[in-house]
Amino acid sequence: MTHVTYIEADGREQTLDIQEGWSLLQAAFAHGISGLIGECGGACSCGTCHCYVQQDRLQELPPPSAGELEMLEFVASERRDNSRLACQIRAASHLEGLVVHLPDTQT
């Protein structure tokens, strides 16, 4: 299990204990995190699970695929250097303690 903290746009934070291999989007759905929509169900084809990954831990993630980069072009909130899609980040032991911030809007 990997602990990941989600911080919603209004400042509410929730730390989840996520099963390895689950995406951050799956975990958010399972625990009622409201700041992620995931209209495509996690297929990397909508951009509505946009999040901001803790800047100093970006290098611990696999680089975004071409498809993820394309979807990030269409996100509703500001795209930043640390923007990723929660459906593309899988919980793993090396991500223990990761913090992700959710934007103020997904649509």
Secondary structure, DSSP 4 states (H G I P E B T S, - for coil): -EEEEEE-TTS-EEEEEE-TT-BHHHHHHHTT-TT---TTSSSSSS-TTEEEE-GGGGGGSPPPPHHHHHHHTT-SSPP-TTEEEGGG-B--GGGTTEEEEPPS---
